[in-house]
Amino acid sequence: MKKMTLNQHFSELRRRILLVFAAFCASLVLGWYVSPVIQDFLTKPLLEIWSDGAFLYTGLADGLMIRFSLSVFFALFLTIPLGLWQFWAFVQPGLHKKEKNIIWPILVCSPILFLGGAAFAFYILFPFVFGFFIELNQNSPVPSVFLPVAKDYLVFAIGLLKVFGFAFQLPLVLVLLNRMGLLSKWRAVKLRRYAIVFILIIAAVLTPPDIVSQVLLALPMWGLFEISLLFMKDDK
């Protein structure tokens, strides 16, 4: 393989960064047109439970800000995998075979696990959490009108999707530590009880203050921890 000069490396890096930036800009424009579909998709879990519900727009520019924010979210969703691939294509020629065997599965599995976590939150967690909040607000001891602010709801929903997406990265972190020789399988098994306590604490911090959502995050994380043990080496 022909060696490249430092200037050639910088030129290639700039080309890849510009490619990702161009893809982001194009996705941002596309996101402007598909953002109403995204908003409808994200609000569907709440409206399916609360069929006669409505959202509140508190400012004149709320519609504009929501549409722009969803456009940025859509653009990031599309371009982050491209950015990871460009990063891999840039660094992999200089890596050893062992390093490649560690990194490329992470780059492939990370987006899959993120989507799996987000899907779990959307299809399983959201119905329980939203049902809990609606019942709690409608049974208020004082006269009240339940009208969630549209932008606050979207921030809350997208925040939960990201929390579960990142939480589902746990197997990658454990396997990576194992492959780097920092965490052996026998030690991970020995620390299982502490890991469960840590998972419960993380679930309590990252989710809304209700036991249902906390359990629904803690259980899959515990399951992912157990699955991670299957892919860890037995070296002591």
ZIKAMO-V608003 format. One record per pair of residues at least 24 apart in sequence whose ideal C-beta (glycine too) atoms are under 10 Angstrom apart, sorted by the first residue. I is the first residue (numbers start at 1). J is the second residue. Records with the same first field share a line. If there is no record, write none. Layout:
I=J  J
This chain:
1=93  94
3=93
4=93  94
9=90  94
12=86  89  90  93
13=86  87  90  91
15=86  90
16=82  83  85  86  87  89  90
17=83  86  87  90
19=79  82  83  86
20=79  80  82  83  84  85  86  87
21=79  83
22=79
23=75  78  79  82  83  86
24=72  75  76  78  79  80  82  83
25=75  79
26=75  78  79
27=71  72  74  75  76  77  78  79  82
28=68  71  72  74  75  76  78  79
29=71  75
30=71  74  75  78
31=67  68  69  70  71  72  73  74  75  76  77  78
32=67  68  70  71  72  74  75
33=67  71  74
34=70  71  74
35=66  67  68  69  70  71  72  73  74
36=63  66  67  70
37=70  74
38=66  67  70  71  73  74  77  154  158
39=63  66  67  69  70  150  153  154
41=122
42=70  73  122  126  153  154  157  158  161
43=148  150  153  154  157
44=122  126
45=121  122  123  125  126  127  129  130  131  157
46=126  127  129  130  131  133  134  148  153  157
47=130
48=126  127  130  131
49=126  127  128  130  131  133  134  135
50=130  131  133  134  137  138  146  148
53=130  134  146  147  148
54=146  147  148  150
55=147  148  149  150  151  152  153  154
56=145  146  147  148  149  150  151  152  153
57=147  149  150  151
58=147  149  150  151  152
59=149  151
62=149  150  151
63=150  151
65=150  151
66=150  151  153  154  155
69=151  154  155  158
70=154  158
73=154  158  161  162
77=111  114  115  118
80=110  111  114
81=107  108  110  111  114
84=108  110  111
85=111
98=179
99=179
101=179
102=175  176  179  180
103=176  179
105=172  175  176  179  231
106=169  172  173  175  176  179
107=172
109=169  171  172  175
110=165  166  168  169  172
111=165
112=168
113=165  166  167  168  169  170  171  172  224
114=161  162  164  165  166  167  168  169  172
115=161  165  168
116=164  165  168  220  224
117=161  162  163  164  165  166  167  168  169  170  217  220  221  224
118=158  160  161  162  163  164  165  166  168
119=161  164  165  168
120=161  164  165  167  168  216  217  220
121=157  159  160  161  162  163  164  165  167  168  207  213  216  217  220
122=157  160  161  164
124=164  216  220
125=160  161  163  164  207  208  212  213  215  216  217  220
126=157  160  161  213  216
128=210  212  213  215  216
129=156  157  160  207  208  210  212  213  216
130=156  157
131=212
132=208  210  211  212  213
133=208  210  213
136=210
156=208
159=206  208
160=206  207  208  213  217
162=206
163=202  203  205  206  207  213  217
164=206  207  213  216  217  220  221
166=206
167=199  202  203  206  207  217  218  220  221  224
168=217  220  221  224
169=224
170=195  199  202  220  221  222  223  224  225  227  228
171=221  223  224  225  226  227  228  229  230  231  232
172=224  228  231
173=228
174=224  225  227  228  229  231  232
175=227  228  229  230  231  232  233
177=228  232
178=228  229  231  232  233  234  235
179=231  232  233
181=233  235
183=228  232  233
184=232  233  234  235  236
185=228  229  230  231  232  233  234  235  236
186=229  232  234  235  236
187=232  236
188=225  228  229  232
189=226  229  232
192=222  225  226  229
195=221  222  225  226  228
196=221  222  225
198=225
199=224  225
